[in-house]
Every structure is written in C-alpha cells, then in structure tokens.
Amino acid sequence: MRGNLNLRTKSAGAESALGMAELPRTVGRKTKSPPSAVKPTDRAHKLGASARLLAILDHVAASQRPVDVIDIVGSLKLPKATAYRLVEWFVGQGYLAREPGRKQLTVGPKLTRLAFDTLTAATHNGVPHLVLQRLVRTLNETCNIGTLLNGEVVYLNRVEVEHWPLRLHYTIGSRLPLHCTAMGKLFLALAPAPRRRRLLQSLELRRFTENTITDMTRLEAELRQIRKEQVAFDSEEMLAGVVCIAVPVLGRGGEALAALAAQAPEARMNVRTARGHLPVLRQAAVELSEFFQKNP
C-alpha cells in the first residue's frame, strides 16, 4: 500500500466520479435536512465514508498481487462488517473482481476502464501531447505513448510524422501484443517478477514475421537485457519493414507508468540508428515522468 493515501483531499466529489447512486447502506445516507442545515459532523461522516471507498480501491490497485478482505481490514483499520459490505458492492459494480475459484480481489473491468480513460485524457491534452509533438519534430519519426492493460499494449497517444507514406492504422486505444513489440517487451521486462511470470504464462507467442520471437527461453534472455539497458527494440518483429524503439516513463518508485516509443521504416531507422535517438527519447520520458508524478 502507498505510504500516504491523502484521502481527505482526494475524496471530494468521489460519489459522482464513481457513479455511486446506489451505495451500500453505510455510505452516503440521505438526509431530510436541506444542505444549509447539514451539521459539520454530518459532513465529516460523509467525507469519512468517501475516504473508505477510495482507500479500498487505492489499496487493491496499488498491490502487486491479489488481496483478500482480511488484508484490507488490517491495512486500512476498517470494521470487518463494513469492509465486507463495501467490497461486495465494488465487486457487484465491477470496480473490483474476484480471482476465478478464489476469494482474493483484483482490479475489476470498470476500474480498469476508468484508469485507462483517465490516462488517455491526461496524455491527449496538455503537456504530454506537446512533448510528443516536439519529439516527432525532433526525430522526424512517428512517436507513441502506451501503457500495459489486461496483458496488451494500449496506445494512449500517437503523433504520426507527415512525410511517412506508409500509414499504419493505429489510433488511441489500439491494442498490440507484448512479445513482439518494443513497448510490450519493455513492460514485460520491467514488471515485478511475480507479475512478469503471470504475464509470460498467459502469452501466446504468435508469429507475425520471420523475426518474431516465438521461443520463451530466447524471449526471457532478451527481457534480461532490456532490464539492464532500460530500452527495448522491435526489429521487424510485429510488422515487416518497421522498426521501433521504446523507453520507460517511470513513477516515483521506479515502476513503469507508460512507455514512449519511436517507430520508422527499417530503410530509414534500423536498430543501430534507433540507438542514436536514445538521449532525446530519454529526455522526453523524463519530462513525461515529471508530469505524471505531479498529476497522479
């Protein structure tokens, strides 16, 4: 769990943000008094209820592995009955999910979608998009920002270079496999060991080109090198004639929040040429990291 949940500042407006029109009995109880007549103690109680909801979501989302309700009770110091009631409501609404055949909790599809929509909005507007546009002008190549979602790479933002006659039909929200893309291999390499094992076990090493890595031993060896260098390459592994380089956008704890990649035809950018772009890519990744850390 994160050291400081900062719940009181995050809880304002939480009910409307999460669509909590049908909260469980312990949360957001209606009052017959008009807003002007609500006592300060009533407001404090409502804030506490919102803080509990956000604390549970924050705890499950921040965990590197599935958690159970008893862990939530102990970590957040919640009454057991309250914790079970809120968790069941979250599961019913789709914000949390139970692992198949187990009682442990993971992030649910609705919370995943909310997180992705938030990241997409953050990268498509303002500073991240400007950083991406400037990077494209500097490198004169197409650049992308992507994240890891449900075992796939998902584009958060993309700016295409104008002079490239080969137009790839990728847009924000496009999904790509992990084992044959620069961003995908980067996420695999930098994932915590337990998560990486789960991801590798679920991979189908499908062949896309003659360069696609379809041997798990070879893939794991490349992931070790990526962890060492903090850079990944796609050497015509996903699309024949297309090369890609990706670097991580890191959080405060060193986790990969996103990946920043440049993409070009092999005739113009091979792996050696791509390495020459590393200083510019890493500087842009630092700018993106600073933005995400200030705007969590």
C-alpha positions, 0 to 999 in steps of 0.5 A: 500500500502507498505510504500516504493515501491523502484521502481527505483531499482526494475524496471530494466529489468521489460519489459522482466520479464513481457513479455511486447512486446506489451505495451500500447502506453505510455510505452516503445516507440521505438526509431530510435536512436541506444542505444549509442545515447539514451539521459539520459532523454530518459532513465529516461522516460523509467525507469519512465514508468517501475516504473508505471507498477510495482507500479500498480501491487505492489499496487493491490497485496499488498491490502487486498481487491479489488481496483478500478482505482480511488484508484490507481490514488490517491495512486500512483499520476498517470494521470487518462488517463494513469492509465486507459490505463495501467490497461486495458492492465494488465487486457487484459494480465491477470496480473490483473482481474476484480471482476465478475459484478464489476469494482474493480481489483484483482490479475489476473491468470498470476500474480498469476502464476508468484508469485507462480513460483517465490516462488517455485524457491526461496524455491527449491534452496538455503537456504530454501531447506537446512533448510528443509533438516536439519529439516527432519534430525532433526525430522526424519519426512517428512517436507513441505513448502506451501503457500495459492493460489486461496483458496488451499494449494500449496506445494512449497517444500517437503523433504520426510524422507527415512525410511517412507514406506508409500509414499504419492504422493505429489510433488511441486505444489500439491494442498490440501484443507484448512479445513482439513489440518494443513497448510490450517487451519493455513492460514485460521486462520491467514488471515485478517478477511475480507479475512478469511470470503471470504475464509470460504464462498467459502469452501466446507467442504468435508469429507475425514475421520471420523475426518474431520471437516465438521461443520463451527461453530466447524471449526471457534472455532478451527481457534480461537485457532490456532490464539492464539497458532500460530500452527495448527494440522491435526489429521487424518483429510485429510488422515487416519493414518497421522498426521501433524503439521504446523507453520507460516513463517511470513513477516515483518508485521506479515502476513503469507508468507508460512507455514512449516509443519511436517507430520508422521504416527499417530503410530509414531507422534500423536498430543501430540508428534507433540507438542514436535517438536514445538521449532525446527519447530519454529526455522526453520520458523524463519530462513525461515522468515529471508530469505524471508524478505531479498529476497522479 
